[in-house]
Structure formats: structure tokens, C-alpha cells
């Protein structure tokens, strides 16, 4: 295959970040769009300067023989059936995280994969954010020795700049519905952080947490989780906080992250991600009296471009993309363990959640 004919399913807010990587890839052509609100698909086609086929239903899109692969950017509760239907229709499927609302739903997807001739991956843009990629390279090269602690801090404030993406009406309605969404920000946004930690260090064995809940289903601040990595003398900590009166520089959302990997020889800092809060190099190596800053591309959209590129490249080369079904299951188990550990006030093993 020389070129992948891609369909974007769901033309809401996040499509403005996910689609550009496909549009710019030399071996990809966005040939079809579908959104329940046809006018949104038409709006995106104009915005992206393309003339795709705009389908009236998801079923019609799956029957389109001129589509090789689909990127699902739909509400989470729709993912399992859409993934299965896409695989059964012979399409390569990439699905926006989280993969599902329950661990059990992943069994259905895995069953479909056993007979599928196409590829599946969960879309996880953080793994392709250049500073996070660089941190992985430094970690694997032994620059800071053996890791003992991974700290991920997330803060949500108010955006100091004008966002470069338009938040579509209703974007958060289904996310705030507990019958449609399995959790708040520790599930929806936290998935990025669990995936990053697993990608850096490995499987997570045990989780403990404190989760604060409020009248706003999405808002779970302040909250904290701590976990132990399997077969490693290494812990992870996730801190989630809110600062509604603090301005955060950024181009997209009113949030930012700070990552630290502490090793036996020193530490790696990733000083930004979603936003641009700190006036520091995006990657720093800290070795006691010696600090080195590393410049890499740091616009958050580069992470989405990298995710799109990896999916297309793997289809072309007939390789399995990152965030396969096993990785996706583990990330889901960790996300659900954070809630279970808080509710039951005890450590929870993610592997026990089925």
C-alpha cells in the first residue's frame, strides 16, 4: 500500500488537533468524513481545504470501499461498538482514548481483533509529544541511571491566550453524564498520564489514591494517586489540582503538566505539555550541581501530528502501532483502579479489574 485512504469519524473539537497530522502526511489522504451533524463535517472540509465524501451515517462510511482506515473521534461510550464494526468492515481502526467505559468492553474488541486482518490502536498523543519522546530516549540511554520515582503534576487554570481551536457546543455535555462516561478528569485526561508512565517505565502493579469529587462530575481536584511499577523499585505519583484564578499560557486548553523522572544519577524534567506555563527549556537534565536544558519542538499539536504519522507509517509497513489492545487494557485498568482504590481506601492491583 502506497497511500492510506483515511476517514475521520467525529468532526468536533478534538478533530481540529487530530486531523492535521493526517492531512500533512505524504502517504495519507483524508477521503471521507462523518459526523452526526453533517454541517460540522462540511465545516471541517472547508477548514481543511479538502473535498472528501461526507457520509450520512457511520454504516455508509464503513461500506465505502475507498476508505482503508478510520480515526474515531467520537464519545467514549460509542467506541467499543464502533471499533468492532470498523474491524469487521475490514478497516484499520485508530480510536481516541479512552478506549471504552469498562474493562469488560475491551474483551469484545479483543475478540473482534482475533479474526481481523487489519490493525487497531488507541490514539494517545502524549507518547509522541517531542519532550516526552526525548525523555524516553534519555531514560533508555541510562543518562539518569535507574529510575526510582516518576512524578506527574497537572494543573488546570484559566487560559491566558486566545485558544487556537474552537470548542464546539456540547463538547462536555456527555463527559459530564455518569451514565455515558466512566469518570471525570482522572479518567478522561488521566489516561494520558497513565499511558505516559507505562510507556516510560512499564506495567503498574498496585495503585493507591485519594479522589475528591464535586457537583461537577468532571472536576476531581485536588486528587492524588501513587502506584508501584511491576518488577521495578520505582513508584509513580500523579497530582491533579485546580487554580481557577491562575492564568496559564497556552494555545489550546487551560491546563499544563510538569513531569519528573528521578534516577540514581539525576533527574529528567519535562517542563510543559498541554500549555506553556514555565519559562524553561522543555526538557532538562538535573544532576545535582549540573543542569542541562534541551530544546526540542514543544507545540502540543506536534504530539497529535506524531500520533497520526505513526499510525499511517505502521499501516504502510505492516507493523503493529503503539497502544495496542494489551496496552489499552492496562491503561484502562489503571484508570479504574484509581477510583476503586479511593472508594475502598486500600491498594488495588490493576490486573484484578476485569
Secondary structure, DSSP 8 states (H G I E B T S, - for coil): ---EEEEEE--STTHHHHHHHHHH-TTEEEEEEE-SSHHHHHHHHHHHT---EEESSHHHHHT-TT--EEEE-S-GGGHHHHHHHHHHTT-EEEEESS--SSSHHHHHHHHHHHH-SS-EEEE-GGGG-HHHHHHHHHHHTTTT-SEEEEEEEEEEEEESS--SS---TTTTTGGG-TTT-S-SHHHHTHHHHHHHHHHHT--EEEEEEE----SSTT---SEEEEEEETTSS-EEEEEEEEEEEEEE--SS-SEEEEEEEEESS-EEEE--SSS--SSS-SEEEEETTEEEEE-----THHHHHHHHHHHHHHHHHT---SS-HHHHHHHHHHHHHHHHHHHHTS-B-GGG--
